[in-house]
Amino acid sequence: MALRPSSISKLAVIGFGLAIVPLVLVIVSVTISIAHFAEQGQVSILRAVAMSDAANRMNNAVRSMERYGLQYTVLQDQALLVLYDQSFTEYKKSSAQFAAAGPSLVDRQRLQRLAGHLARARQLLPLVSLEENRGALESDFSRASAEAQRLQSDVNEGISTEVAKLGTRALAIKRLTILEVLLVLPLSVAFAVLFIVLITRPIRRLDQAVSGLGDGDLETPIAVQGPRDIASLGNRLEWLRNRLNALEAAKLHFLRQLSHELKTPLTAIREGAELLQEDLGHELGVDEQQEIVHIVRDNSLRLQRLIEDLLRFSLAEGPVGAGMAQDISLTAVVEDLLLSYKPSLRSKSLHLVTDLADVHVRGHGDRLRTICDNLLSNAVKFSPQNATIRIYLQVQDEQAVLDVQDEGPGVVPEEREKIFDILYRGEASDAGKIEGSGLGLAIAREYVLSYGGSLELLDKETPGACFRLRLPITDRTAPHARHVDSGGLRDHAVASTTIKYSDS
């Protein structure tokens, strides 16, 4: 798997770095070249100045020695000899400085010849009374003066050469700088364009995906390549697309189910009305007419219940009026419902085991009754003859916990979440022909969620289903009902009771 940055900001930093690094390298290279050139030029200039100054002073000293020496040969004045020695000392000092400046091999040889001529001239100077010595002295002075002038000329030529070299070096640096810029600038521009595309392309894809979702295109998969945060956002959009597809399918399923649920009682009512209309000639007997009337009445009641359940579900999905909520005893709601179910319990000879604590919750009386009624009605409808229904109400972790257990066919694993969908009726309902709108558990869960609670189907090894309702409790809940071990039912305000209902 190719490495990719974790965020678009890191990708931007990498792109900026790759675009700017070549330019920085060019700047560093040019800076180093200029610094080296400046250092080399400074050394050359200082050396040339030192050699020129030393050569000039040597030339002056040689001329002074030549003048004082020739005057001494004529005047034989010891003061001239002193001046000669002072000029000779100045010459030696300048010669040492010239040698220290690093002259060329030719200049060093000239310096040595110049020193030799001046040394012989100094030896011949006291002996100038001899005619042959005077000619030799003049010859040495002439040669020394010529060597000094050649040194001066060589130094001047060397300075001109160094200046020319520096000019050539400066021109080379200029050309190299232009070449490096021309080579690197397109590379930096290419990196910048590449990363602009890498950054903007996934963003454009996200924009297209969002626009597609807004236009209702739920069929085109959303795949966004790029940094991990952008790709993650694309995955979330793909999840949203799948979720919208699922909701669209659920809506279509709901409309089909609803049309079927409404069509069945309406068809029965219409057919019954037509039979009664045809019976205006008294062709049907009284018993047959009564049967038709019962069919019409039962189906109209069924249709009324279905419409009421739909209204309740629409209200359950809406916001709950906080100002209308009240402190209600959940225990009293359950007990009142159990009284209303006595006929149903008796008709199926069901056993009822209850263990109810004194628990108060904050909510709406009609909604809490609807929640509990749906759980109890399911337990009664799906329980076989002589079965047992267990109802436990306790407090766990500052929550009211209501368990409703039956011994019916239970719920297969594939239907555990579907049973809370609107208009869904499980296999047990279809197989047993048990009537129901398929909205009860959906309404109950929406009500429970609006109160910040939960409604779930627990795992059970024994036959039947066990629904658990959790709701936040209020301060009015009995104190001794608050300390219940989560592993069992203990210390409730209402003792456990077991009642058996039968036809006798």
C-alpha positions in Angstrom: 0.0 0.0 0.0 1.5 3.3 -1.0 2.3 5.7 1.7 0.1 8.8 1.8 0.0 11.8 4.2 -2.5 11.6 7.0 -4.0 15.0 6.3 -4.4 17.5 3.5 -2.4 20.1 5.5 0.6 17.7 5.6 0.2 17.2 1.8 0.3 21.0 1.4 3.4 21.2 3.5 5.1 18.5 1.5 4.2 20.1 -1.7 5.4 23.5 -0.6 8.6 21.9 0.6 9.3 20.1 -2.6 8.5 23.3 -4.6 10.7 25.6 -2.5 13.7 23.2 -1.8 15.2 23.4 -5.3 15.0 27.2 -5.2 16.6 27.2 -1.7 19.4 24.9 -3.0 20.1 27.4 -5.9 20.2 30.3 -3.4 22.6 28.4 -1.1 24.8 27.4 -4.1 24.9 31.0 -5.4 25.6 32.3 -1.9 28.5 29.9 -1.4 29.9 30.8 -4.8 29.7 34.5 -4.2 31.2 34.1 -0.7 34.1 32.1 -2.1 34.5 34.6 -4.9 34.5 37.5 -2.4 37.0 35.8 -0.2 39.3 34.9 -3.1 39.0 38.5 -4.4 39.8 40.0 -1.0 42.9 37.8 -0.6 44.1 38.6 -4.2 43.5 42.3 -3.7 45.3 42.4 -0.4 48.2 40.4 -1.8 48.5 42.6 -4.8 48.4 45.8 -2.7 51.1 44.4 -0.4 53.3 43.4 -3.3 52.8 46.7 -5.1 53.6 48.7 -2.0 56.7 46.6 -1.2 57.9 46.8 -4.9 57.4 50.5 -5.0 59.3 51.1 -1.7 62.1 48.8 -2.9 62.3 50.7 -6.2 62.6 54.0 -4.3 65.2 52.5 -1.9 67.3 51.2 -4.8 67.2 54.6 -6.5 68.2 56.3 -3.3 71.1 53.9 -2.8 72.2 54.4 -6.4 72.1 58.2 -5.9 73.9 58.2 -2.5 76.4 55.7 -3.7 77.4 57.6 -6.8 77.6 60.8 -4.9 79.8 59.1 -2.3 82.2 58.1 -5.1 82.7 61.7 -6.0 82.5 63.5 -2.6 83.8 60.8 -0.3 81.5 62.2 2.4 80.8 59.8 5.2 77.3 61.3 5.7 76.3 60.0 2.2 77.5 56.5 3.3 75.1 56.7 6.3 72.2 57.7 4.1 73.1 54.9 1.8 73.0 52.4 4.7 69.6 53.8 5.8 68.2 53.3 2.3 69.7 49.8 2.3 67.9 49.0 5.5 64.6 50.3 4.0 65.3 48.1 1.0 65.8 45.0 3.1 62.6 45.7 5.1 60.6 46.1 1.8 62.2 43.1 0.3 61.2 40.9 3.3 57.6 42.2 2.9 57.6 41.5 -0.8 58.9 37.9 -0.2 56.2 37.4 2.5 53.4 38.4 0.0 54.1 35.2 -2.0 55.6 36.4 -5.3 56.0 34.1 -8.3 59.1 32.1 -9.0 60.3 34.6 -11.6 59.9 37.4 -9.1 61.7 35.5 -6.4 64.6 35.0 -8.8 64.6 38.7 -9.7 64.6 39.5 -6.0 67.6 37.3 -5.5 69.5 38.9 -8.4 68.6 42.3 -7.1 69.9 41.4 -3.6 73.1 40.1 -5.2 73.7 43.3 -7.2 73.1 45.5 -4.1 75.4 43.3 -2.0 78.3 43.6 -4.4 77.6 47.3 -4.7 77.9 47.7 -0.9 81.2 45.8 -1.0 82.6 47.9 -3.8 81.5 51.2 -2.3 84.5 51.7 0.1 86.9 50.8 -2.8 85.6 53.4 -5.3 89.0 55.1 -5.3 90.1 52.5 -7.8 88.9 53.3 -11.3 88.0 49.7 -12.2 85.8 49.5 -9.0 83.8 52.6 -10.0 82.8 51.1 -13.3 81.7 47.8 -11.6 79.8 49.8 -8.9 77.9 51.7 -11.6 77.2 48.5 -13.4 75.7 46.8 -10.2 73.6 49.9 -9.5 72.3 49.9 -13.0 71.5 46.2 -13.0 69.8 46.5 -9.5 67.7 49.5 -10.7 66.7 47.5 -13.8 65.7 44.5 -11.7 63.7 46.7 -9.3 61.8 48.3 -12.2 61.1 44.8 -13.7 59.7 43.7 -10.3 57.5 46.8 -10.2 56.3 46.0 -13.8 55.7 42.4 -13.0 53.6 43.4 -9.9 51.5 45.7 -12.0 51.0 43.1 -14.7 50.1 40.6 -11.9 47.4 43.0 -10.6 46.0 43.4 -14.0 45.9 39.6 -14.4 44.2 39.1 -11.1 41.6 41.7 -11.9 40.9 39.9 -15.2 40.6 36.6 -13.4 38.2 38.0 -10.9 36.1 39.4 -13.8 36.1 36.1 -15.5 35.1 34.3 -12.3 32.3 36.8 -11.7 31.0 36.2 -15.2 31.1 32.4 -14.7 29.2 32.8 -11.4 26.6 34.9 -13.2 26.2 32.3 -16.0 26.0 29.5 -13.5 23.3 31.2 -11.5 21.2 31.9 -14.6 21.6 28.2 -15.7 20.7 26.9 -12.2 17.6 29.1 -12.1 16.5 28.1 -15.6 16.9 24.4 -14.6 15.3 24.6 -11.1 12.5 27.0 -11.7 10.5 24.6 -14.1 11.0 21.8 -11.6 9.6 23.9 -8.7 6.7 25.0 -10.9 6.1 21.3 -11.9 6.0 20.3 -8.2 3.7 23.2 -7.4 1.3 22.2 -10.2 1.4 18.5 -9.2 0.5 19.2 -5.6 -2.2 21.7 -6.5 -3.8 18.9 -8.6 -3.3 16.4 -5.7 -4.9 18.7 -3.3 -7.8 20.1 -5.4 -8.8 16.9 -7.1 -10.1 15.1 -4.0 -11.8 18.3 -2.9 -13.5 18.6 -6.3 -14.5 14.9 -6.0 -16.0 15.6 -2.6 -17.9 18.5 -4.0 -19.2 16.4 -6.8 -20.2 13.7 -4.4 -22.1 16.1 -2.2 -23.8 17.7 -5.2 -24.8 14.3 -6.4 -26.3 13.4 -3.1 -28.1 16.7 -3.1 -29.5 16.0 -6.5 -30.7 12.5 -5.5 -28.0 10.4 -7.2 -27.8 7.5 -4.8 -26.6 4.9 -7.3 -23.1 6.2 -8.1 -20.5 4.9 -5.6 -18.4 7.5 -3.9 -14.6 6.8 -4.0 -12.2 9.6 -3.0 -8.5 9.1 -3.3 -6.1 11.4 -1.5 -4.9 12.1 2.1 -6.3 9.9 4.8 -8.5 12.6 6.2 -10.0 13.4 2.8 -10.4 9.6 2.0 -12.0 9.1 5.4 -14.5 11.9 4.6 -15.2 10.2 1.3 -15.8 6.9 3.1 -18.3 8.7 5.4 -20.1 10.1 2.3 -20.2 6.6 0.9 -21.6 5.4 4.2 -24.2 8.2 4.0 -25.1 7.2 0.4 -25.6 3.6 1.5 -27.6 4.8 4.5 -29.8 7.0 2.2 -30.3 4.1 -0.1 -31.3 2.0 2.9 -33.7 4.7 4.1 -35.1 5.0 0.6 -35.6 1.2 0.4 -37.2 1.3 3.9 -39.5 4.1 2.7 -40.6 2.1 -0.3 -41.1 -0.9 1.9 -43.1 1.1 4.4 -45.3 2.5 1.6 -45.9 -1.0 0.2 -46.7 -2.4 3.7 -48.9 0.6 4.5 -50.8 0.3 1.3 -51.3 -3.4 2.0 -52.4 -2.8 5.6 -54.8 -0.2 4.6 -56.1 -2.1 1.5 -57.1 -5.2 3.5 -59.6 -3.6 5.9 -60.8 -1.2 3.2 -61.5 -4.0 0.8 -63.4 -5.9 3.5 -65.4 -2.8 4.3 -66.1 -2.1 0.7 -67.2 -5.6 -0.1 -69.4 -5.7 3.0 -71.0 -2.4 2.1 -71.7 -3.8 -1.4 -73.3 -6.9 -0.1 -75.5 -4.9 2.2 -76.4 -2.6 -0.7 -77.3 -5.6 -2.8 -79.4 -6.9 0.1 -81.9 -4.1 -0.2 -84.2 -6.6 -1.7 -83.9 -8.8 1.5 -82.2 -11.6 -0.3 -79.8 -12.2 2.7 -80.9 -13.6 6.0 -80.6 -11.8 9.3 -77.6 -13.9 10.5 -75.8 -13.3 7.2 -76.4 -9.5 7.5 -75.2 -9.5 11.1 -72.0 -11.4 10.0 -71.4 -8.8 7.3 -72.0 -6.0 9.8 -69.5 -7.6 12.2 -66.9 -7.9 9.4 -67.4 -4.2 8.5 -67.2 -3.1 12.1 -64.1 -5.2 12.9 -62.2 -4.0 9.8 -63.2 -0.4 10.5 -61.8 -0.8 14.0 -58.7 -2.4 12.6 -58.4 0.5 10.2 -58.9 3.0 13.0 -56.2 1.3 15.2 -53.8 1.4 12.3 -54.4 5.1 11.6 -54.0 5.8 15.3 -50.7 3.9 15.5 -49.5 5.8 12.5 -50.3 9.1 14.2 -48.6 7.9 17.4 -45.5 7.0 15.4 -45.4 10.4 13.7 -45.6 12.0 17.1 -43.0 9.7 18.5 -40.5 10.9 15.8 -41.2 14.5 16.7 -39.8 16.5 19.6 -41.1 15.9 23.1 -42.6 18.9 24.9 -40.4 19.3 28.0 -42.9 21.5 29.7 -45.6 18.8 29.5 -43.5 16.1 31.2 -44.6 15.0 34.7 -43.3 12.9 37.6 -45.1 9.6 37.0 -45.1 6.3 38.9 -44.0 3.7 36.4 -45.2 1.0 38.9 -48.7 2.4 38.9 -48.7 2.5 35.1 -47.7 -1.2 34.9 -50.2 -2.3 37.6 -53.1 -0.5 35.9 -52.3 -2.2 32.6 -52.1 -5.6 34.3 -55.7 -5.0 35.6 -56.9 -4.3 32.1 -55.2 -7.5 30.8 -57.0 -9.8 33.2 -59.6 -11.0 30.7 -56.9 -11.8 28.1 -54.8 -13.6 30.7 -57.8 -15.6 31.9 -58.8 -16.6 28.4 -55.4 -18.2 27.8 -54.9 -19.5 31.4 -51.7 -17.6 31.7 -49.5 -17.4 34.9 -48.4 -13.9 35.8 -45.2 -13.4 38.0 -44.5 -9.8 39.0 -41.9 -8.2 41.1 -42.4 -4.4 41.0 -40.4 -1.8 42.9 -41.7 1.7 43.6 -40.1 3.6 40.7 -40.9 7.1 39.4 -39.8 8.5 36.1 -40.4 11.8 34.3 -42.5 11.7 31.2 -46.0 11.7 29.7 -48.7 9.4 31.1 -50.1 8.4 27.7 -46.7 7.7 26.2 -45.5 5.7 29.1 -48.7 3.7 29.0 -48.2 3.1 25.3 -44.7 1.9 25.8 -45.7 -0.6 28.6 -48.9 -1.6 26.8 -47.0 -2.6 23.6 -44.6 -4.8 25.7 -47.4 -6.4 27.7 -49.6 -6.9 24.7 -46.8 -8.7 22.8 -46.2 -11.0 25.7 -49.9 -11.9 26.0 -50.4 -12.3 22.2 -47.4 -14.6 21.7 -47.7 -16.7 24.9 -49.2 -20.2 24.4 -51.9 -21.6 26.7 -50.9 -22.1 30.4 -47.6 -20.2 29.9 -46.0 -17.9 32.3 -45.3 -14.1 31.9 -42.7 -12.5 34.1 -42.6 -8.8 34.8 -39.8 -7.3 36.8 -39.4 -3.6 37.7 -36.2 -2.6 39.5 -33.6 0.2 39.7 -30.1 -0.2 38.3 -27.5 2.5 37.9 -30.0 5.4 38.5 -32.3 3.9 35.9 -35.7 2.2 36.0 -35.4 -1.3 34.4 -38.6 -3.1 33.3 -38.2 -6.7 32.1 -41.1 -8.4 30.3 -40.5 -12.1 29.6 -42.8 -14.5 27.9 -42.6 -18.2 26.8 -43.7 -17.7 23.3 -41.8 -18.6 20.1 -39.3 -15.9 20.6 -37.4 -13.9 18.0 -34.9 -15.4 15.5 -31.5 -13.7 15.4 -32.1 -12.3 12.0 -35.1 -10.4 13.2 -33.6 -8.9 16.5 -33.2 -5.4 15.0 -35.9 -5.6 12.4 -38.7 -6.0 14.9 -38.3 -2.4 15.9 -38.8 -1.2 12.3 -42.1 0.3 11.3 -44.7 -2.1 9.8 -42.4 -5.1 10.4 -44.0 -8.3 11.6 -41.8 -11.3 12.3 -42.1 -14.9 11.3 -43.8 -15.9 14.5 -46.6 -13.3 13.8 -47.0 -14.5 10.2 -47.0 -18.2 11.0 -49.4 -17.9 13.9 -51.7 -15.4 12.1 -51.4 -13.0 15.0 -52.9 -9.7 14.2 -50.9 -6.5 14.6 -50.0 -3.3 12.7 -46.3 -3.8 13.0 -46.0 -0.3 14.6 -46.1 -1.1 18.3 -42.4 -1.7 19.0 -41.4 1.0 16.6 -43.6 3.5 18.5 -42.4 2.2 21.9 -38.7 2.6 20.9 -39.2 6.1 19.6 -40.9 7.2 22.8 -38.2 5.6 24.9 -35.4 7.3 22.9 -37.1 10.6 23.3 -36.8 10.2 27.1 -33.1 9.3 26.9 -33.7 5.6 27.6 -33.3 2.4 25.7 -35.4 -0.6 24.6 -33.8 -3.8 23.7 -34.3 -7.5 23.2 -32.2 -9.6 25.6 -30.5 -12.8 24.8 -32.3 -15.8 26.4 -31.4 -19.5 26.5 -34.9 -20.4 27.5 -37.9 -20.2 25.1 -39.7 -16.9 24.6 -38.6 -13.3 24.3 -37.4 -10.9 27.0 -37.7 -7.1 26.4 -35.8 -4.7 28.7 -36.9 -1.1 29.1 -34.5 1.5 30.7 -35.7 5.0 31.7 -34.0 7.6 33.9 -35.5 7.7 37.4 -36.5 10.8 39.5 -35.8 11.8 43.1 -39.2 10.4 44.2 -38.1 6.8 43.6 -38.1 4.9 46.9 -34.6 5.0 48.5 -34.6 1.3 49.3 -35.4 0.6 45.7 -32.2 2.4 44.5 -29.7 -0.2 45.9 -30.5 -3.2 43.8 -27.8 -5.7 42.8 -27.6 -5.8 39.0 -27.4 -9.6 39.2 -30.8 -10.1 40.6 -34.0 -8.6 42.1 -33.8 -7.7 45.8 -35.3 -5.3 48.4 -38.2 -4.0 46.3 -41.0 -1.9 47.6 -43.6 -4.3 46.2 -43.2 -8.0 47.0 -43.1 -10.7 44.3 -46.5 -12.1 43.4 -47.5 -15.1 41.3 -51.0 -15.2 39.9 -52.6 -17.9 37.8 -55.5 -16.9 35.5 -57.9 -19.6 34.2 -61.4 -19.9 32.7 -62.7 -21.5 35.9 
